[in-house]
Amino acid sequence: MNLKTLHYKGFSSYQNKLSCYKCTNITVNKIFKKSKLTQFRPSSTTTTTNRSCKVRCENSSQGSRLDESGDELHGKSWRSLEGVVHCSSNYVPLSPISFLERAANIYSHRTSVVYGCITYTWEETHRRCVKLASAINHLGVSRGDVVAALAPNVPAMLELHFAVPMAGGIICPLNKRLDANMVSTLLEHSEAKILFVDYQLLHVAEEAVTILEKMDLKPPLIVVISEQDSLQSPLKPTGKYEYEYESLVENGVTEFSIIRPNDECDPISLNYTSGTTSRPKGVVCSHRGAYLSSIASVFIRDMREMPIYLWTLPMFHCNGWCFTWGVAIVGGTNVCLRRCDPKDIFNNIVLHKVTHMDGAPTVLNMIVNTPVTDRKPLPHEVKIVTGGAPPPASIISKIEELGFRVSHIYGLSETYGPGTLCVWKPEWEGLPREEQFKLQARQGVKTLVMEDVDVKDPATMESVKCDGKSLGEVMFRGNAVMSGYFKDLRATEEAFAGGWFRSGDLAVKHPDGNIEVKDRSKDIIISGGENICTIEVETVIYSHPAVLEVAVVARPDDHWGQTPCAFVKLKKGVDVDAQEIIQYCRDRMPHYMAPRTVIFDDLPRNATGKVQKFVLREKAKLMGSLSDRKV
């Protein structure tokens, strides 16, 4: 089974439980119909009934007919207005592919990509992507096939985000930090036909292929992405791998006819969740969702025409929060970085006059703690969007002192990355700076393309009070919500239960409408019947001058049930013992919230910077219960 049969074994039995398309963005009709498009999706204001849906809307379809081209015309069934039709003249499936085509036309000679000595214009990037798409198609990829990519933030990774959909395929970016066992698992689950792999990660791919072959499974075709510069030819792959990335581009044809989506709800990407709390799930994203989320990404970053964007956010993570496609909208320049190094960040900002960048709070923390000798004065204010974990107020304060302007977003792979944005309010201007930074750390309000975001009681589905105290689950609804989990109907149904996407994050809603995430539901510590939000404990520990990083999890306790256990990484050259950290917390918060265990160690993180708390929870569990009952 592949994504050609997605609604079939992923969603076919589920679609009959949905009311209609305007109630959800789940694909309920045939996704990969190879004949000419004959069926259209209604807009959010449409009252037409979807014919695949057993539950009827109030204004059901009154019939339809086909025009001479085979396109379906909706008369009263569309808007109940005589003379109004829905046809190829006024409807084209939305797709990010159009962003690249427009950029090649409008910003043809503007620099699109910078990577070391390599530079491309948008005209050249478009030509390269078309040729690559033709080569991918020649290798046997057809509509609905999955193409995986295992690479850092190099130009090839950016081009594949356009070229694979242009070949009719579905891009599946893989976390570059995964080991061979997990890579083989995801390749098997996704049924990828091709794996593009960076030469530095080829050993991982080779081991993954060996694992698949031992299981009598057909591995994907391997294409090696070789390092090159403008003065050298690409390195030739060695051994049994005959395909090399630049050779495919060179041998592709510019006359290739792009395979556009039949339906804007066709899948464009398959992204695996970070697995911070469980085994990764395959998140299916559509052309429509990617198109809208890419546009929203430009507004989130307050971008004007032709910005300079530095790739410090992994492109494999939520397709780089959809900005792998979004930079083309404004004809910007993608400054690619193979690795996220603080010295390289400062050098590239100064050299290329970078205007925007993104990253997890760990990236901000890394910049703040860059040795003075490796820093350079910024030529202008650099806007940086952060997400993935709530940024400590102390980090926001320090990085803005360096000349960065921070915006905080919140979301998940299932919401194409950003689902909310903390929008600056004029009434915050007169507040003390420390209070401003605390407000900036909130998750904020819905983004431009997210119809609804709310904090609800997961049992009753009632909205919690906007008092900043009542705890509920963050829920999303709109066109920027995933289509579902590939091959996991049960997980899809659970995630969409009640007509909303359930994030699993616990939050409060303030009187001004801003959401503030308190914890993952799995991370909440229950001690003596009291809920302890680990983020609140972490925020206090972060404020200690000796602390570089911290994560708090529950440790079993025979008397209290659970008590906070803090894993702390100290800054270089400092020496602090556990008791000092514990006392520091007890002086600044209720004693029951203060950690009773402090472990000094590096924190396990995935490639997006998120702490893998399931690893720490297991370590705390193995420590056993504390014996004394001190509060």
PEQUIRA-V189112 format. One line per field, one symbol per residue. ss: DSSP state (A for helix, B for strand, O for the rest). phi: phi as a letter, one per 40 degrees, with the letter a starting at -180 (. if undefined). burial: + if it has 16 or more other ideal C-beta (glycine too) atoms within 10 Angstrom, else -. A space follows every 10 residues. Layout:
BEGIN
ss=???
phi=???
burial=???
END
This chain:
BEGIN
ss=OOAAAAAAAO OAAAAOOOOO AAAOOOOOOO OOOOOOOOOO OOOOOOOOOO OOOOOOOOOO OOOBBBOOOO OBBBOAAAAO OOOOOOOOOO OOOOOOAAAA AAAAAAOOOO BBBBBOOBBB BAAAAAAAAA AAAAAAAAOO OOOOOBBBBB OOOOAAAAAA AAAAAAOOOB BBBOOOOOOA AAAAAAAAAA OOOBBBBBAA AAAAAAAAAA AAAAOOOOOO BBBBBOOOOO OOOOOOOOOO OOBBAAAAAA AOOOOOOOOO OOOOOOBBBB BBOOOOOOOO OBBBBBAAAA AAAAAAAAAA OOOOOOOBBB OOOOOOOAAA AOAAAAAAAA OOBBBOOOOO OAAAAAAAAA AAOOOBBBBO AAAAAAAAOO OAAAOOOOOO OBBBBBOOOO OOAAAAAAAA AOOBBBBBBB BBAAAOBBBB BOOOOAAAOO OOAAAAAAAA OOOBBBOOOO OBBBBBOOOO OOBOOOOOOO OBBBBBBOOO OOOBBOOOAA AAAAAOOOOO BBBBBBBBBO OOOOBBBBBB OOOOBBBOOB BBOAAAAAAA AAOOOOBBBB BBBBBBBOOO BBBBBBBBBB OOOOOOOAAA AAAAAAOOOO AAAOOOBBBB OOOOBOOOOO BOAAAAAAAA AAOOOBOOOO O
phi=.bccbcccbc bcccccccca cccabccbbc cbcccddbbb ccccccbccc ccccccccbc cbhaabcccg ccbbccccbf bcgcbbaccb abdcacdccc ccccccbdbc ccbbagccbb cccccccccc ccccccccch cbdgccbcbb accbddcccc cccccccgcb cbcbcccccc cccccccccc fccbbcbcdc bccccccccc cccccfbccc ccbccccabc bbcccccbgc ccbbdccccc ccbccdcdcc ccaccdcbab bcccgcbacd bcccbbdccc cccccccccd cfcbcfcbbc cccdcccffg fgccccdcdb gcbcccbcbc bdcccccccc cbfdbaabic dccccccccc ddcccbccca cbcbbbahac cddccdcccc cchcbcbbba iadcbfgdbb acccbdccdc cddccccccc cccgbccdbc cababbcccc gcccccbgbc cabcbbaicb bdciccgacc cccccbdggb cccgccabbc dcgccbccac dccdbbbggc cbcccccccc cdccccccaa abbcbdaccc gabcbbbbbc ccgbbbcccc cccdcccbad dccccbbbbc acccbcccgc cccccccccc cccgccccbc b
burial=-+++-++--+ +--++--+-+ ++-++++++- ++----+--+ ++---+++++ -++---+--- +--+------ ++-++-+++- ----++---- --++++++++ +-++--+--+ +++++----+ ++++++++++ +++++++-+- +-++++++++ ++++++++++ ++++++++++ ++++++-+-+ -+++++++++ +++++++++- ++-+++-++- ++------++ ++++++-+-- ---+--+--- +--++++++- -+---+-+++ ++++++++++ +++++++--+ ++++++++++ ++++++++-+ +-+---++++ ++++++++++ ++++++++++ ++++++++-+ -+-+++-++- -+-+++++++ ++++++++-+ ---------- -+++++++++ ++++++++++ ---+-+++++ ++++++++++ ++-------- -----+++++ ++++-++-++ --++++-+-- +--+-+---- ++++++++++ +++++++-+- -+--++---+ +++++++++- ---+++++++ -++++-+--- -++++-++++ ++-+--++++ +++++++--+ -+++++++-+ -----+---- ++-+++--+- -++++++++- --++++++++ +++++++--+ -----+---- -
END
